[in-house]
Amino acid sequence: MAGSFGYEKEHYETSMKVGGLKLFPAINNTGPETIIAANGTSCRHQIFDGTKRVAQHPVSILAKALK
């Protein structure tokens, strides 16, 4: 959900339902070694709320890979 939409009290339940349609199940079907990437801060928070998995910004993933 774009920006802070999913964190507005009146939209939170809807955003979690939308995430539960495809995104959260897809993440939950991966192993702990799978790196989850998400650009937006609110996207990373929503993924954590819906799956308890930590998503990383793609640039952070790239920086770790280059070390």
mmCIF file of the N, C-alpha and C atoms, coordinates in Angstrom:
data_MODEL
# 
_entry.id   MODEL 
# 
loop_
_atom_site.group_PDB 
_atom_site.id 
_atom_site.type_symbol 
_atom_site.label_atom_id 
_atom_site.label_alt_id 
_atom_site.label_comp_id 
_atom_site.label_asym_id 
_atom_site.label_entity_id 
_atom_site.label_seq_id 
_atom_site.pdbx_PDB_ins_code 
_atom_site.Cartn_x 
_atom_site.Cartn_y 
_atom_site.Cartn_z 
_atom_site.occupancy 
_atom_site.B_iso_or_equiv 
_atom_site.pdbx_formal_charge 
_atom_site.auth_seq_id 
_atom_site.auth_comp_id 
_atom_site.auth_asym_id 
_atom_site.auth_atom_id 
_atom_site.pdbx_PDB_model_num 
ATOM 1   N N  . MET A 1 1  ? 0.862  -1.162  0.000  1.00 0.00 ? 1  MET A N  1 
ATOM 2   C CA . MET A 1 1  ? 0.000  0.000   0.000  1.00 0.00 ? 1  MET A CA 1 
ATOM 3   C C  . MET A 1 1  ? 0.914  1.233   0.000  1.00 0.00 ? 1  MET A C  1 
ATOM 4   N N  . ALA A 1 2  ? 0.588  2.164   -0.810 1.00 0.00 ? 2  ALA A N  1 
ATOM 5   C CA . ALA A 1 2  ? 1.466  3.315   -1.010 1.00 0.00 ? 2  ALA A CA 1 
ATOM 6   C C  . ALA A 1 2  ? 1.620  4.161   0.247  1.00 0.00 ? 2  ALA A C  1 
ATOM 7   N N  . GLY A 1 3  ? 2.860  4.493   0.538  1.00 0.00 ? 3  GLY A N  1 
ATOM 8   C CA . GLY A 1 3  ? 3.158  5.400   1.638  1.00 0.00 ? 3  GLY A CA 1 
ATOM 9   C C  . GLY A 1 3  ? 2.602  4.942   2.960  1.00 0.00 ? 3  GLY A C  1 
ATOM 10  N N  . SER A 1 4  ? 2.033  5.884   3.690  1.00 0.00 ? 4  SER A N  1 
ATOM 11  C CA . SER A 1 4  ? 1.545  5.581   5.044  1.00 0.00 ? 4  SER A CA 1 
ATOM 12  C C  . SER A 1 4  ? 0.106  5.072   5.055  1.00 0.00 ? 4  SER A C  1 
ATOM 13  N N  . PHE A 1 5  ? -0.485 4.831   3.904  1.00 0.00 ? 5  PHE A N  1 
ATOM 14  C CA . PHE A 1 5  ? -1.881 4.408   3.830  1.00 0.00 ? 5  PHE A CA 1 
ATOM 15  C C  . PHE A 1 5  ? -2.180 3.262   4.792  1.00 0.00 ? 5  PHE A C  1 
ATOM 16  N N  . GLY A 1 6  ? -1.358 2.235   4.768  1.00 0.00 ? 6  GLY A N  1 
ATOM 17  C CA . GLY A 1 6  ? -1.603 1.056   5.589  1.00 0.00 ? 6  GLY A CA 1 
ATOM 18  C C  . GLY A 1 6  ? -1.430 1.264   7.073  1.00 0.00 ? 6  GLY A C  1 
ATOM 19  N N  . TYR A 1 7  ? -0.849 2.395   7.459  1.00 0.00 ? 7  TYR A N  1 
ATOM 20  C CA . TYR A 1 7  ? -0.675 2.678   8.881  1.00 0.00 ? 7  TYR A CA 1 
ATOM 21  C C  . TYR A 1 7  ? -1.707 3.646   9.424  1.00 0.00 ? 7  TYR A C  1 
ATOM 22  N N  . GLU A 1 8  ? -2.522 4.181   8.557  1.00 0.00 ? 8  GLU A N  1 
ATOM 23  C CA . GLU A 1 8  ? -3.621 5.018   9.033  1.00 0.00 ? 8  GLU A CA 1 
ATOM 24  C C  . GLU A 1 8  ? -4.637 4.085   9.668  1.00 0.00 ? 8  GLU A C  1 
ATOM 25  N N  . LYS A 1 9  ? -5.103 4.451   10.849 1.00 0.00 ? 9  LYS A N  1 
ATOM 26  C CA . LYS A 1 9  ? -5.974 3.583   11.639 1.00 0.00 ? 9  LYS A CA 1 
ATOM 27  C C  . LYS A 1 9  ? -7.129 3.021   10.829 1.00 0.00 ? 9  LYS A C  1 
ATOM 28  N N  . GLU A 1 10 ? -7.711 3.838   9.998  1.00 0.00 ? 10 GLU A N  1 
ATOM 29  C CA . GLU A 1 10 ? -8.883 3.407   9.238  1.00 0.00 ? 10 GLU A CA 1 
ATOM 30  C C  . GLU A 1 10 ? -8.543 2.489   8.058  1.00 0.00 ? 10 GLU A C  1 
ATOM 31  N N  . HIS A 1 11 ? -7.241 2.352   7.724  1.00 0.00 ? 11 HIS A N  1 
ATOM 32  C CA . HIS A 1 11 ? -6.838 1.516   6.588  1.00 0.00 ? 11 HIS A CA 1 
ATOM 33  C C  . HIS A 1 11 ? -5.989 0.310   6.989  1.00 0.00 ? 11 HIS A C  1 
ATOM 34  N N  . TYR A 1 12 ? -5.536 0.241   8.232  1.00 0.00 ? 12 TYR A N  1 
ATOM 35  C CA . TYR A 1 12 ? -4.588 -0.798  8.640  1.00 0.00 ? 12 TYR A CA 1 
ATOM 36  C C  . TYR A 1 12 ? -5.134 -2.204  8.371  1.00 0.00 ? 12 TYR A C  1 
ATOM 37  N N  . GLU A 1 13 ? -6.354 -2.471  8.788  1.00 0.00 ? 13 GLU A N  1 
ATOM 38  C CA . GLU A 1 13 ? -6.934 -3.804  8.601  1.00 0.00 ? 13 GLU A CA 1 
ATOM 39  C C  . GLU A 1 13 ? -7.007 -4.163  7.119  1.00 0.00 ? 13 GLU A C  1 
ATOM 40  N N  . THR A 1 14 ? -7.407 -3.202  6.301  1.00 0.00 ? 14 THR A N  1 
ATOM 41  C CA . THR A 1 14 ? -7.476 -3.435  4.855  1.00 0.00 ? 14 THR A CA 1 
ATOM 42  C C  . THR A 1 14 ? -6.096 -3.733  4.294  1.00 0.00 ? 14 THR A C  1 
ATOM 43  N N  . SER A 1 15 ? -5.098 -2.983  4.707  1.00 0.00 ? 15 SER A N  1 
ATOM 44  C CA . SER A 1 15 ? -3.749 -3.195  4.177  1.00 0.00 ? 15 SER A CA 1 
ATOM 45  C C  . SER A 1 15 ? -3.215 -4.570  4.572  1.00 0.00 ? 15 SER A C  1 
ATOM 46  N N  . MET A 1 16 ? -3.526 -5.023  5.772  1.00 0.00 ? 16 MET A N  1 
ATOM 47  C CA . MET A 1 16 ? -3.076 -6.344  6.193  1.00 0.00 ? 16 MET A CA 1 
ATOM 48  C C  . MET A 1 16 ? -3.821 -7.445  5.426  1.00 0.00 ? 16 MET A C  1 
ATOM 49  N N  . LYS A 1 17 ? -5.083 -7.225  5.128  1.00 0.00 ? 17 LYS A N  1 
ATOM 50  C CA . LYS A 1 17 ? -5.831 -8.198  4.325  1.00 0.00 ? 17 LYS A CA 1 
ATOM 51  C C  . LYS A 1 17 ? -5.265 -8.284  2.909  1.00 0.00 ? 17 LYS A C  1 
ATOM 52  N N  . VAL A 1 18 ? -4.940 -7.135  2.330  1.00 0.00 ? 18 VAL A N  1 
ATOM 53  C CA . VAL A 1 18 ? -4.368 -7.115  0.985  1.00 0.00 ? 18 VAL A CA 1 
ATOM 54  C C  . VAL A 1 18 ? -3.015 -7.831  0.985  1.00 0.00 ? 18 VAL A C  1 
ATOM 55  N N  . GLY A 1 19 ? -2.188 -7.542  1.971  1.00 0.00 ? 19 GLY A N  1 
ATOM 56  C CA . GLY A 1 19 ? -0.893 -8.224  2.082  1.00 0.00 ? 19 GLY A CA 1 
ATOM 57  C C  . GLY A 1 19 ? -1.058 -9.723  2.255  1.00 0.00 ? 19 GLY A C  1 
ATOM 58  N N  . GLY A 1 20 ? -2.123 -10.121 2.940  1.00 0.00 ? 20 GLY A N  1 
ATOM 59  C CA . GLY A 1 20 ? -2.373 -11.530 3.189  1.00 0.00 ? 20 GLY A CA 1 
ATOM 60  C C  . GLY A 1 20 ? -2.858 -12.307 1.980  1.00 0.00 ? 20 GLY A C  1 
ATOM 61  N N  . LEU A 1 21 ? -3.228 -11.603 0.917  1.00 0.00 ? 21 LEU A N  1 
ATOM 62  C CA . LEU A 1 21 ? -3.687 -12.290 -0.286 1.00 0.00 ? 21 LEU A CA 1 
ATOM 63  C C  . LEU A 1 21 ? -2.553 -13.012 -1.013 1.00 0.00 ? 21 LEU A C  1 
ATOM 64  N N  . LYS A 1 22 ? -1.441 -12.348 -1.214 1.00 0.00 ? 22 LYS A N  1 
ATOM 65  C CA . LYS A 1 22 ? -0.325 -12.927 -1.988 1.00 0.00 ? 22 LYS A CA 1 
ATOM 66  C C  . LYS A 1 22 ? 1.032  -12.713 -1.326 1.00 0.00 ? 22 LYS A C  1 
ATOM 67  N N  . LEU A 1 23 ? 1.301  -11.469 -0.896 1.00 0.00 ? 23 LEU A N  1 
ATOM 68  C CA . LEU A 1 23 ? 2.642  -11.127 -0.425 1.00 0.00 ? 23 LEU A CA 1 
ATOM 69  C C  . LEU A 1 23 ? 3.039  -11.908 0.819  1.00 0.00 ? 23 LEU A C  1 
ATOM 70  N N  . PHE A 1 24 ? 2.239  -11.838 1.859  1.00 0.00 ? 24 PHE A N  1 
ATOM 71  C CA . PHE A 1 24 ? 2.607  -12.507 3.108  1.00 0.00 ? 24 PHE A CA 1 
ATOM 72  C C  . PHE A 1 24 ? 2.735  -14.018 2.930  1.00 0.00 ? 24 PHE A C  1 
ATOM 73  N N  . PRO A 1 25 ? 1.797  -14.679 2.238  1.00 0.00 ? 25 PRO A N  1 
ATOM 74  C CA . PRO A 1 25 ? 1.979  -16.122 2.027  1.00 0.00 ? 25 PRO A CA 1 
ATOM 75  C C  . PRO A 1 25 ? 3.255  -16.450 1.239  1.00 0.00 ? 25 PRO A C  1 
ATOM 76  N N  . ALA A 1 26 ? 3.568  -15.632 0.243  1.00 0.00 ? 26 ALA A N  1 
ATOM 77  C CA . ALA A 1 26 ? 4.782  -15.870 -0.547 1.00 0.00 ? 26 ALA A CA 1 
ATOM 78  C C  . ALA A 1 26 ? 6.024  -15.770 0.340  1.00 0.00 ? 26 ALA A C  1 
ATOM 79  N N  . ILE A 1 27 ? 6.060  -14.771 1.195  1.00 0.00 ? 27 ILE A N  1 
ATOM 80  C CA . ILE A 1 27 ? 7.199  -14.611 2.103  1.00 0.00 ? 27 ILE A CA 1 
ATOM 81  C C  . ILE A 1 27 ? 7.241  -15.763 3.102  1.00 0.00 ? 27 ILE A C  1 
ATOM 82  N N  . ASN A 1 28 ? 6.090  -16.118 3.640  1.00 0.00 ? 28 ASN A N  1 
ATOM 83  C CA . ASN A 1 28 ? 6.040  -17.196 4.632  1.00 0.00 ? 28 ASN A CA 1 
ATOM 84  C C  . ASN A 1 28 ? 6.426  -18.549 4.041  1.00 0.00 ? 28 ASN A C  1 
ATOM 85  N N  . ASN A 1 29 ? 6.342  -18.700 2.735  1.00 0.00 ? 29 ASN A N  1 
ATOM 86  C CA . ASN A 1 29 ? 6.720  -19.951 2.076  1.00 0.00 ? 29 ASN A CA 1 
ATOM 87  C C  . ASN A 1 29 ? 8.198  -20.015 1.719  1.00 0.00 ? 29 ASN A C  1 
ATOM 88  N N  . THR A 1 30 ? 8.973  -19.020 2.141  1.00 0.00 ? 30 THR A N  1 
ATOM 89  C CA . THR A 1 30 ? 10.413 -19.023 1.895  1.00 0.00 ? 30 THR A CA 1 
ATOM 90  C C  . THR A 1 30 ? 11.135 -19.437 3.169  1.00 0.00 ? 30 THR A C  1 
ATOM 91  N N  . GLY A 1 31 ? 12.345 -19.896 2.989  1.00 0.00 ? 31 GLY A N  1 
ATOM 92  C CA . GLY A 1 31 ? 13.165 -20.266 4.137  1.00 0.00 ? 31 GLY A CA 1 
ATOM 93  C C  . GLY A 1 31 ? 13.803 -19.043 4.772  1.00 0.00 ? 31 GLY A C  1 
ATOM 94  N N  . PRO A 1 32 ? 14.342 -19.219 5.961  1.00 0.00 ? 32 PRO A N  1 
ATOM 95  C CA . PRO A 1 32 ? 14.957 -18.088 6.672  1.00 0.00 ? 32 PRO A CA 1 
ATOM 96  C C  . PRO A 1 32 ? 16.186 -17.522 5.949  1.00 0.00 ? 32 PRO A C  1 
ATOM 97  N N  . GLU A 1 33 ? 16.765 -18.288 5.028  1.00 0.00 ? 33 GLU A N  1 
ATOM 98  C CA . GLU A 1 33 ? 17.929 -17.812 4.290  1.00 0.00 ? 33 GLU A CA 1 
ATOM 99  C C  . GLU A 1 33 ? 17.551 -16.880 3.144  1.00 0.00 ? 33 GLU A C  1 
ATOM 100 N N  . THR A 1 34 ? 16.267 -16.816 2.814  1.00 0.00 ? 34 THR A N  1 
ATOM 101 C CA . THR A 1 34 ? 15.797 -15.965 1.720  1.00 0.00 ? 34 THR A CA 1 
ATOM 102 C C  . THR A 1 34 ? 15.828 -14.506 2.151  1.00 0.00 ? 34 THR A C  1 
ATOM 103 N N  . ILE A 1 35 ? 16.466 -13.693 1.331  1.00 0.00 ? 35 ILE A N  1 
ATOM 104 C CA . ILE A 1 35 ? 16.535 -12.253 1.595  1.00 0.00 ? 35 ILE A CA 1 
ATOM 105 C C  . ILE A 1 35 ? 15.280 -11.610 1.023  1.00 0.00 ? 35 ILE A C  1 
ATOM 106 N N  . ILE A 1 36 ? 14.610 -10.823 1.841  1.00 0.00 ? 36 ILE A N  1 
ATOM 107 C CA . ILE A 1 36 ? 13.405 -10.112 1.429  1.00 0.00 ? 36 ILE A CA 1 
ATOM 108 C C  . ILE A 1 36 ? 13.798 -8.660  1.153  1.00 0.00 ? 36 ILE A C  1 
ATOM 109 N N  . ALA A 1 37 ? 13.471 -8.155  -0.034 1.00 0.00 ? 37 ALA A N  1 
ATOM 110 C CA . ALA A 1 37 ? 13.801 -6.786  -0.413 1.00 0.00 ? 37 ALA A CA 1 
ATOM 111 C C  . ALA A 1 37 ? 12.530 -5.960  -0.538 1.00 0.00 ? 37 ALA A C  1 
ATOM 112 N N  . ALA A 1 38 ? 12.587 -4.729  -0.049 1.00 0.00 ? 38 ALA A N  1 
ATOM 113 C CA . ALA A 1 38 ? 11.481 -3.780  -0.203 1.00 0.00 ? 38 ALA A CA 1 
ATOM 114 C C  . ALA A 1 38 ? 12.052 -2.366  -0.135 1.00 0.00 ? 38 ALA A C  1 
ATOM 115 N N  . ASN A 1 39 ? 11.679 -1.537  -1.085 1.00 0.00 ? 39 ASN A N  1 
ATOM 116 C CA . ASN A 1 39 ? 12.198 -0.165  -1.141 1.00 0.00 ? 39 ASN A CA 1 
ATOM 117 C C  . ASN A 1 39 ? 11.700 0.718   -0.005 1.00 0.00 ? 39 ASN A C  1 
ATOM 118 N N  . GLY A 1 40 ? 10.415 0.721   0.225  1.00 0.00 ? 40 GLY A N  1 
ATOM 119 C CA . GLY A 1 40 ? 9.815  1.695   1.131  1.00 0.00 ? 40 GLY A CA 1 
ATOM 120 C C  . GLY A 1 40 ? 9.887  1.306   2.593  1.00 0.00 ? 40 GLY A C  1 
ATOM 121 N N  . THR A 1 41 ? 10.062 2.311   3.431  1.00 0.00 ? 41 THR A N  1 
ATOM 122 C CA . THR A 1 41 ? 10.081 2.088   4.884  1.00 0.00 ? 41 THR A CA 1 
ATOM 123 C C  . THR A 1 41 ? 8.770  1.488   5.347  1.00 0.00 ? 41 THR A C  1 
ATOM 124 N N  . SER A 1 42 ? 7.662  2.045   4.896  1.00 0.00 ? 42 SER A N  1 
ATOM 125 C CA . SER A 1 42 ? 6.366  1.516   5.332  1.00 0.00 ? 42 SER A CA 1 
ATOM 126 C C  . SER A 1 42 ? 6.149  0.108   4.790  1.00 0.00 ? 42 SER A C  1 
ATOM 127 N N  . CYS A 1 43 ? 6.681  -0.175  3.611  1.00 0.00 ? 43 CYS A N  1 
ATOM 128 C CA . CYS A 1 43 ? 6.579  -1.533  3.054  1.00 0.00 ? 43 CYS A CA 1 
ATOM 129 C C  . CYS A 1 43 ? 7.319  -2.517  3.941  1.00 0.00 ? 43 CYS A C  1 
ATOM 130 N N  . ARG A 1 44 ? 8.512  -2.157  4.371  1.00 0.00 ? 44 ARG A N  1 
ATOM 131 C CA . ARG A 1 44 ? 9.295  -3.043  5.237  1.00 0.00 ? 44 ARG A CA 1 
ATOM 132 C C  . ARG A 1 44 ? 8.593  -3.258  6.568  1.00 0.00 ? 44 ARG A C  1 
ATOM 133 N N  . HIS A 1 45 ? 7.997  -2.218  7.113  1.00 0.00 ? 45 HIS A N  1 
ATOM 134 C CA . HIS A 1 45 ? 7.256  -2.351  8.376  1.00 0.00 ? 45 HIS A CA 1 
ATOM 135 C C  . HIS A 1 45 ? 6.031  -3.242  8.197  1.00 0.00 ? 45 HIS A C  1 
ATOM 136 N N  . GLN A 1 46 ? 5.321  -3.064  7.107  1.00 0.00 ? 46 GLN A N  1 
ATOM 137 C CA . GLN A 1 46 ? 4.126  -3.865  6.866  1.00 0.00 ? 46 GLN A CA 1 
ATOM 138 C C  . GLN A 1 46 ? 4.490  -5.335  6.673  1.00 0.00 ? 46 GLN A C  1 
ATOM 139 N N  . ILE A 1 47 ? 5.573  -5.608  5.978  1.00 0.00 ? 47 ILE A N  1 
ATOM 140 C CA . ILE A 1 47 ? 6.030  -6.986  5.810  1.00 0.00 ? 47 ILE A CA 1 
ATOM 141 C C  . ILE A 1 47 ? 6.345  -7.586  7.174  1.00 0.00 ? 47 ILE A C  1 
ATOM 142 N N  . PHE A 1 48 ? 7.014  -6.836  8.023  1.00 0.00 ? 48 PHE A N  1 
ATOM 143 C CA . PHE A 1 48 ? 7.314  -7.349  9.358  1.00 0.00 ? 48 PHE A CA 1 
ATOM 144 C C  . PHE A 1 48 ? 6.035  -7.608  10.148 1.00 0.00 ? 48 PHE A C  1 
ATOM 145 N N  . ASP A 1 49 ? 5.106  -6.666  10.099 1.00 0.00 ? 49 ASP A N  1 
ATOM 146 C CA . ASP A 1 49 ? 3.842  -6.839  10.829 1.00 0.00 ? 49 ASP A CA 1 
ATOM 147 C C  . ASP A 1 49 ? 3.080  -8.071  10.350 1.00 0.00 ? 49 ASP A C  1 
ATOM 148 N N  . GLY A 1 50 ? 3.128  -8.340  9.058  1.00 0.00 ? 50 GLY A N  1 
ATOM 149 C CA . GLY A 1 50 ? 2.356  -9.441  8.498  1.00 0.00 ? 50 GLY A CA 1 
ATOM 150 C C  . GLY A 1 50 ? 3.046  -10.788 8.527  1.00 0.00 ? 50 GLY A C  1 
ATOM 151 N N  . THR A 1 51 ? 4.386  -10.782 8.681  1.00 0.00 ? 51 THR A N  1 
ATOM 152 C CA . THR A 1 51 ? 5.122  -12.053 8.577  1.00 0.00 ? 51 THR A CA 1 
ATOM 153 C C  . THR A 1 51 ? 6.151  -12.272 9.681  1.00 0.00 ? 51 THR A C  1 
ATOM 154 N N  . LYS A 1 52 ? 6.489  -11.222 10.403 1.00 0.00 ? 52 LYS A N  1 
ATOM 155 C CA . LYS A 1 52 ? 7.577  -11.238 11.388 1.00 0.00 ? 52 LYS A CA 1 
ATOM 156 C C  . LYS A 1 52 ? 8.936  -11.485 10.730 1.00 0.00 ? 52 LYS A C  1 
ATOM 157 N N  . ARG A 1 53 ? 9.026  -11.196 9.422  1.00 0.00 ? 53 ARG A N  1 
ATOM 158 C CA . ARG A 1 53 ? 10.294 -11.292 8.687  1.00 0.00 ? 53 ARG A CA 1 
ATOM 159 C C  . ARG A 1 53 ? 10.806 -9.879  8.424  1.00 0.00 ? 53 ARG A C  1 
ATOM 160 N N  . VAL A 1 54 ? 12.109 -9.725  8.452  1.00 0.00 ? 54 VAL A N  1 
ATOM 161 C CA . VAL A 1 54 ? 12.729 -8.419  8.230  1.00 0.00 ? 54 VAL A CA 1 
ATOM 162 C C  . VAL A 1 54 ? 13.060 -8.274  6.752  1.00 0.00 ? 54 VAL A C  1 
ATOM 163 N N  . ALA A 1 55 ? 12.495 -7.247  6.137  1.00 0.00 ? 55 ALA A N  1 
ATOM 164 C CA . ALA A 1 55 ? 12.821 -6.904  4.746  1.00 0.00 ? 55 ALA A CA 1 
ATOM 165 C C  . ALA A 1 55 ? 13.906 -5.835  4.771  1.00 0.00 ? 55 ALA A C  1 
ATOM 166 N N  . GLN A 1 56 ? 14.769 -5.880  3.774  1.00 0.00 ? 56 GLN A N  1 
ATOM 167 C CA . GLN A 1 56 ? 15.864 -4.920  3.693  1.00 0.00 ? 56 GLN A CA 1 
ATOM 168 C C  . GLN A 1 56 ? 15.717 -4.067  2.433  1.00 0.00 ? 56 GLN A C  1 
ATOM 169 N N  . HIS A 1 57 ? 16.239 -2.852  2.511  1.00 0.00 ? 57 HIS A N  1 
ATOM 170 C CA . HIS A 1 57 ? 16.260 -1.996  1.334  1.00 0.00 ? 57 HIS A CA 1 
ATOM 171 C C  . HIS A 1 57 ? 17.236 -2.614  0.327  1.00 0.00 ? 57 HIS A C  1 
ATOM 172 N N  . PRO A 1 58 ? 16.907 -2.600  -0.968 1.00 0.00 ? 58 PRO A N  1 
ATOM 173 C CA . PRO A 1 58 ? 17.797 -3.192  -1.969 1.00 0.00 ? 58 PRO A CA 1 
ATOM 174 C C  . PRO A 1 58 ? 19.225 -2.647  -1.938 1.00 0.00 ? 58 PRO A C  1 
ATOM 175 N N  . VAL A 1 59 ? 19.391 -1.366  -1.634 1.00 0.00 ? 59 VAL A N  1 
ATOM 176 C CA . VAL A 1 59 ? 20.737 -0.791  -1.574 1.00 0.00 ? 59 VAL A CA 1 
ATOM 177 C C  . VAL A 1 59 ? 21.521 -1.400  -0.415 1.00 0.00 ? 59 VAL A C  1 
ATOM 178 N N  . SER A 1 60 ? 20.863 -1.672  0.693  1.00 0.00 ? 60 SER A N  1 
ATOM 179 C CA . SER A 1 60 ? 21.521 -2.322  1.827  1.00 0.00 ? 60 SER A CA 1 
ATOM 180 C C  . SER A 1 60 ? 21.981 -3.723  1.453  1.00 0.00 ? 60 SER A C  1 
ATOM 181 N N  . ILE A 1 61 ? 21.146 -4.430  0.708  1.00 0.00 ? 61 ILE A N  1 
ATOM 182 C CA . ILE A 1 61 ? 21.499 -5.776  0.265  1.00 0.00 ? 61 ILE A CA 1 
ATOM 183 C C  . ILE A 1 61 ? 22.712 -5.715  -0.651 1.00 0.00 ? 61 ILE A C  1 
ATOM 184 N N  . LEU A 1 62 ? 22.703 -4.770  -1.580 1.00 0.00 ? 62 LEU A N  1 
ATOM 185 C CA . LEU A 1 62 ? 23.830 -4.598  -2.512 1.00 0.00 ? 62 LEU A CA 1 
ATOM 186 C C  . LEU A 1 62 ? 25.108 -4.243  -1.755 1.00 0.00 ? 62 LEU A C  1 
ATOM 187 N N  . ALA A 1 63 ? 25.022 -3.328  -0.798 1.00 0.00 ? 63 ALA A N  1 
ATOM 188 C CA . ALA A 1 63 ? 26.201 -2.921  -0.030 1.00 0.00 ? 63 ALA A CA 1 
ATOM 189 C C  . ALA A 1 63 ? 26.805 -4.115  0.712  1.00 0.00 ? 63 ALA A C  1 
ATOM 190 N N  . LYS A 1 64 ? 25.970 -4.957  1.298  1.00 0.00 ? 64 LYS A N  1 
ATOM 191 C CA . LYS A 1 64 ? 26.470 -6.155  1.995  1.00 0.00 ? 64 LYS A CA 1 
ATOM 192 C C  . LYS A 1 64 ? 27.123 -7.109  1.011  1.00 0.00 ? 64 LYS A C  1 
ATOM 193 N N  . ALA A 1 65 ? 26.553 -7.220  -0.186 1.00 0.00 ? 65 ALA A N  1 
ATOM 194 C CA . ALA A 1 65 ? 27.107 -8.130  -1.196 1.00 0.00 ? 65 ALA A CA 1 
ATOM 195 C C  . ALA A 1 65 ? 28.464 -7.668  -1.700 1.00 0.00 ? 65 ALA A C  1 
ATOM 196 N N  . LEU A 1 66 ? 28.696 -6.359  -1.682 1.00 0.00 ? 66 LEU A N  1 
ATOM 197 C CA . LEU A 1 66 ? 29.956 -5.820  -2.182 1.00 0.00 ? 66 LEU A CA 1 
ATOM 198 C C  . LEU A 1 66 ? 31.078 -5.856  -1.156 1.00 0.00 ? 66 LEU A C  1 
ATOM 199 N N  . LYS A 1 67 ? 30.764 -6.179  0.078  1.00 0.00 ? 67 LYS A N  1 
ATOM 200 C CA . LYS A 1 67 ? 31.804 -6.238  1.116  1.00 0.00 ? 67 LYS A CA 1 
ATOM 201 C C  . LYS A 1 67 ? 32.642 -7.457  0.982  1.00 0.00 ? 67 LYS A C  1 
# 
